[in-house]
Structure formats: structure tokens, C-alpha cells
């Protein structure tokens, strides 16, 4: 079996041959699009690299990783897609069993460490689910449980069925908040894919101010969102963007959903603070509207990422455990 691995820098390298077909076949979320990887990476303090493994010339596996420069110029390779929270940073073609997948991962590990340079101290796998732990564990590797991710198994035929499954207090609060949003004459709501009516700079300003207000999560190597990235993201057919404007056209809040054949991901949420003229009730309303899409399309599940897990459990999502796996550079050789 002839195996080759190449590491691509999306900031400057051309798209790997066959990448679009592989991404579609592997059913990867929108941020795996090579053009989006390049846009995100060009504006990030810590760039993203894409390792591609080929067997007999065809793409068999891929891995996205952030190359993080730390103290004393030490470099760490974080294996994850920075804007696909809670999902592993790798993907495979269907034809490989566990042993084959392990071999492909190990080959990509070595090439990513070489790409990161002599200062690379190793790799850190983020967002590893329980069923995939055996792929990244082993001698010299340190595995620890991390913050989990939220997931809802979709067994509903209507949004009302989903609401009815929640606790009594949450049912009443969501229904009440939905009514308030619908009846507010100063709130204009729109949910649609391929939003060419939105300005990425306005979206980026809102989400970055919202994130700054909440505080930076510990060990978060991501940079502020770039206007160009959001401008392109919301124009995609596989991304639904929900906006709340006032009658004067000012953006009050927005959210986006990375659509997917099985598990759409609620990605960004940002809203004006009440002191800035923001509105209450919009956050829970956004869940109801996204659930409307999940139910109507018959998606298998719905993910809302890793933050505010206790609150999301009141919305019917369960917390699925995740692990991190640290691989020292000598082990990855």
C-alpha cells in the first residue's frame, strides 16, 4: 500500500487535488472548506495547517491543526478545526479499519510536527470522543478528560414536541419568550442560508465584543473572528444565519448554524448588551428557530458546542464527554 502525506498551508498553498470531493464524501462541516481555512488562517495569530494522507494517490485521511507559538518560542500543534467545536480534527475515507486509521494518524502526526519546525514540543488532540480514544492513546501519550460537548438526539416531528419534552419551567419560559419576540414591533427576524445581505465587518464586531464581554476561555488559542471570514461564511448554502434587527436596521443579535446531513452545529451567537440597546429573550428564541430547521430536515442530531453546558441541558441537550490527548514530540517521530 503506497501512502504519502503532505501538509498544506491554506494561507498560500493551492487546494489539494480531490479535496472538495473528499470533504463532501466525509460530510465535513463548512469550516473544512479549503478557501475558508485559508481566510481564517491568514487573519489568525496561530495559523491552521491541513495534513492530507493519500493511499494510491487518493485522499484517505485528513487532519486540521493550529500551530500555536508559546513561551520561549516553543510550538504546539493543536489538532482541531478551530471553528468546529466538539468535533475531532480529523476525517477518514470509509475504507479503513481501526489499524489502518491509526497508521494514517501516526503518519500525519509526524509530518505536522516537521511542518511546525524544530521548536515543536508535540501535539495536543482536542475534542476526542470516547469511541475514538483508542486511535490517539498509547505508550507515552497522556489522555485526560476535558470539557464535554452538547448534543441533542432528534426524535421529534415538530418544534412543539421538542418544547413539550422540556421541564415545565423551561417550556413556559421558551414559549413566553417566543411570543414576546413575535409580538415585538421593533424586532425583525430573518433565518436563511446564503445571506448576501449581511456585512462581515458588522458581524465580526458584534461577535468579538460579545466574546470579550464573556471573557476568553482558558487555553483558547483562537484569534478574534475576522470580518472576511464571517463575510464568506454566511454566504454559503450550507450555513444558515439568523438575524435580529430593529426597525431602523441596527443589528441586535445574530447566530449561525453549520448545516450538516446528520448533525448541524450551532456555531456563533452574539448580541448587543442590554445597556447598548439590546433585547431580552432572543437567545432562547434562536434555539427554537434552529430546532425548526433540524426537525423539518429530519437531521439525526443537533450540537451546540461546549459552552454553557448546564443551561443547554435545560434545552434537552445532553453533555457528551470529550478527552484531550497529549503526544510529546519524541513519541510522534
C-alpha positions in Angstrom: 0.0 0.0 0.0 1.5 3.3 -1.2 0.9 6.0 1.4 2.0 9.7 1.1 1.4 12.6 3.4 1.6 16.3 2.5 1.0 19.3 4.8 -0.7 22.3 3.2 -0.6 25.9 4.3 -4.1 27.2 3.3 -2.7 30.8 3.5 -0.6 30.3 0.4 -0.8 26.8 -1.0 -3.2 25.7 -3.7 -6.1 23.5 -2.7 -5.1 19.8 -2.7 -6.3 17.8 -5.6 -9.5 16.0 -4.8 -10.1 17.9 -1.6 -13.6 19.2 -2.4 -14.8 15.6 -3.2 -13.2 14.2 -0.1 -14.8 16.9 2.1 -18.2 16.2 0.6 -17.8 12.4 0.9 -16.7 12.7 4.5 -19.6 15.1 5.3 -17.4 17.7 6.9 -18.9 21.0 8.2 -18.4 24.2 6.3 -15.2 25.4 8.1 -13.3 22.5 6.5 -13.7 24.2 3.1 -10.2 24.9 1.9 -10.9 28.5 1.0 -12.4 29.2 4.4 -9.4 27.6 6.1 -7.2 30.0 4.2 -9.2 33.1 5.1 -9.3 32.1 8.7 -5.6 31.3 8.9 -4.5 34.4 7.1 -6.1 36.5 9.8 -5.2 34.3 12.8 -2.3 34.7 15.2 -1.9 31.0 15.1 -2.2 29.6 11.6 -4.0 26.4 10.6 -2.4 23.6 8.6 -4.1 20.8 6.7 -2.4 17.4 6.6 -3.6 15.1 3.8 -2.8 11.4 3.6 -3.2 9.6 0.3 -3.3 5.9 -0.4 -2.5 5.0 -4.0 -2.9 8.7 -4.9 -6.4 9.2 -3.5 -7.2 11.1 -0.3 -7.7 8.6 2.6 -7.5 10.9 5.6 -7.0 14.5 6.7 -6.2 16.4 9.8 -6.5 20.1 10.6 -4.2 21.6 13.2 -3.4 25.0 14.7 0.3 25.8 15.0 0.5 27.6 18.3 3.6 29.7 19.3 4.1 29.6 23.0 6.6 30.9 25.6 10.3 30.7 24.7 9.3 30.1 21.0 8.1 26.6 21.8 5.5 25.4 19.3 2.5 23.2 19.9 0.3 21.5 17.3 -3.3 21.6 18.4 -5.3 19.0 16.3 -8.8 20.5 15.8 -10.7 22.7 13.4 -10.8 26.0 15.4 -14.4 26.8 14.5 -16.0 23.3 14.7 -16.4 23.0 18.4 -16.7 19.5 19.9 -15.8 17.5 16.7 -12.4 15.8 16.1 -9.9 17.5 13.9 -9.5 14.5 11.6 -11.5 12.6 9.0 -11.2 9.4 7.1 -12.4 7.7 3.9 -14.7 4.8 4.7 -12.4 2.0 3.6 -10.1 1.9 6.7 -10.4 -0.2 9.8 -9.0 0.9 13.2 -5.5 -0.3 12.5 -5.4 1.5 9.2 -6.7 4.7 10.8 -4.1 4.6 13.5 -1.3 4.2 10.9 -2.6 7.1 8.9 -2.9 9.3 12.0 0.6 8.5 13.1 2.0 9.4 9.6 0.1 12.8 9.7 1.3 13.4 13.3 5.0 13.1 12.1 4.5 15.4 9.2 2.7 18.1 11.2 5.5 18.1 13.8 8.0 18.5 11.0 5.9 21.3 9.5 5.9 23.1 12.8 9.7 23.1 13.0 12.4 22.2 15.4 10.7 24.2 18.2 7.7 21.8 18.1 7.2 20.1 21.5 4.4 17.8 20.3 0.7 17.6 19.5 -2.4 18.1 21.5 -5.6 16.4 20.2 -8.7 18.3 21.2 -12.3 17.1 21.2 -11.7 13.4 21.2 -14.9 11.4 21.8 -14.9 8.2 23.8 -15.3 5.9 20.8 -12.2 7.4 19.1 -9.8 7.4 22.1 -8.1 4.2 21.1 -6.9 6.0 17.9 -4.8 8.5 19.8 -3.8 6.8 23.0 -0.9 4.5 23.7 2.6 4.4 25.1 4.0 7.9 26.0 0.7 9.6 25.3 -1.2 11.4 28.1 -5.0 11.3 28.0 -7.2 13.5 30.2 -11.0 14.1 30.3 -11.9 17.6 29.1 -15.0 19.8 28.9 -17.7 17.9 27.1 -19.9 19.0 24.2 -23.7 19.4 24.0 -25.8 17.1 21.7 -29.5 16.5 21.2 -30.7 13.3 19.6 -33.5 14.4 17.3 -36.6 12.3 17.9 -39.1 15.0 17.2 -41.5 15.7 14.4 -42.3 19.2 15.4 -40.8 22.0 17.4 -43.7 21.8 19.8 -42.8 18.2 20.5 -39.3 19.3 21.4 -40.6 22.1 23.7 -43.1 19.6 25.3 -40.1 17.3 26.2 -38.5 20.0 28.4 -39.1 20.7 32.1 -42.2 22.7 33.0 -40.4 25.9 33.8 -38.3 25.8 30.6 -41.4 25.0 28.5 -43.2 28.1 29.9 -40.1 30.3 29.5 -39.4 29.4 25.9 -43.0 29.7 24.8 -43.3 33.1 26.6 -40.1 34.4 25.1 -41.0 33.2 21.6 -44.3 35.1 21.9 -42.5 38.2 23.1 -40.2 38.2 20.1 -43.0 37.6 17.7 -45.1 40.4 19.1 -42.3 43.0 19.4 -42.9 45.5 16.6 -39.3 46.6 16.8 -37.7 43.3 16.1 -37.2 42.0 12.6 -36.2 38.3 12.4 -34.8 36.5 9.4 -33.3 33.0 9.1 -31.9 31.8 5.8 -28.9 30.3 4.1 -26.6 32.1 1.7 -27.1 35.5 3.3 -25.8 38.1 0.9 -27.5 40.9 2.8 -25.1 40.9 5.7 -21.8 42.7 6.3 -19.0 40.5 7.7 -17.4 43.5 9.5 -20.6 44.2 11.4 -21.0 40.6 12.3 -17.3 40.3 13.4 -17.5 43.4 15.5 -20.6 42.1 17.3 -19.3 38.6 18.0 -15.8 39.8 19.1 -17.3 42.3 21.5 -19.7 39.6 22.8 -16.8 37.2 23.3 -14.7 39.9 25.1 -17.6 40.6 27.4 -17.8 37.0 28.4 -14.1 36.6 28.9 -11.6 34.5 27.0 -11.8 30.7 27.7 -8.8 29.2 29.3 -6.3 27.6 26.8 -8.2 29.2 23.8 -5.6 29.7 21.1 -8.2 31.2 18.6 -7.9 34.8 17.4 -10.7 37.3 17.1 -13.0 36.4 14.2 -12.1 38.2 11.0 -14.6 40.2 9.1 -13.6 38.5 5.8 -14.2 35.0 7.3 -17.7 35.8 8.5 -18.5 37.6 5.3 -17.7 34.4 3.3 -19.2 32.0 5.8 -22.7 33.5 5.9 -22.9 33.5 2.1 -22.6 29.7 1.9 -25.6 27.5 1.1 -24.7 25.1 3.9 -24.7 27.8 6.6 -28.0 29.3 8.0 -27.7 32.7 9.6 -30.4 34.0 12.0 -30.5 37.8 12.5 -32.5 40.1 14.7 -32.6 43.7 13.6 -34.6 46.7 14.9 -36.8 48.6 12.6 -34.0 51.1 12.0 -31.9 48.3 10.6 -29.5 48.1 13.6 -28.2 44.5 14.2 -29.3 43.4 17.7 -28.1 39.8 17.6 -27.2 37.0 15.2 -26.5 33.3 15.2 -25.3 30.8 12.6 -25.9 27.1 12.1 -23.4 25.0 10.2 -25.8 22.7 8.4 -24.9 19.0 8.0 -26.7 15.8 6.8 -26.6 14.4 10.3 -25.5 16.9 13.0 -25.9 20.6 12.4 -23.8 22.7 14.7 -24.9 25.9 16.4 -21.7 27.9 15.9 -21.7 31.6 16.8 -24.1 33.6 19.0 -23.6 37.3 19.6 -25.9 40.0 20.9 -25.8 43.6 22.0 -25.7 44.1 25.7 -28.9 45.5 27.2 -27.0 48.6 28.1 -26.3 49.1 24.4 -29.9 48.8 23.5 -30.0 45.0 23.1 -33.2 42.9 23.6 -34.0 40.2 26.0 -35.5 36.8 25.0 -33.5 36.4 21.8 -31.1 33.6 22.8 -33.7 31.0 23.6 -35.8 32.1 20.6 -32.7 31.2 18.4 -32.7 27.6 19.7 -36.4 27.2 18.8 -35.8 28.5 15.3 -32.7 26.3 14.7 -34.7 23.3 16.1 -37.3 24.1 13.5 -34.7 23.5 10.8 -33.3 20.4 12.4 -36.8 18.9 12.7 -38.0 19.9 9.3 -35.0 18.4 7.6 -35.1 15.3 9.7 -31.5 15.7 11.0 -30.3 12.9 13.3 -28.9 15.3 16.0 -28.2 18.9 16.9 -25.0 20.1 18.5 -24.5 23.4 20.3 -20.8 23.2 21.2 -19.0 23.2 24.6 -20.0 26.4 26.4 -22.8 26.9 29.0 -23.5 23.2 29.2 -25.8 23.3 32.2 -28.0 25.8 30.5 -28.1 23.7 27.3 -29.2 20.7 29.3 -32.4 22.5 30.2 -33.0 22.7 26.5 -32.8 19.0 26.1 -29.2 18.7 25.0 -27.0 16.2 26.9 -23.3 16.6 27.7 -21.2 14.1 25.8 -17.7 13.5 27.3 -14.6 14.5 25.4 -10.9 14.0 26.0 -7.6 15.6 25.1 -4.6 13.6 24.2 -1.1 15.0 24.5 1.6 13.5 22.3 5.2 14.6 23.1 7.4 15.2 20.0 9.6 12.2 20.6 6.6 9.9 20.6 5.3 11.4 17.3 8.6 10.7 15.5 
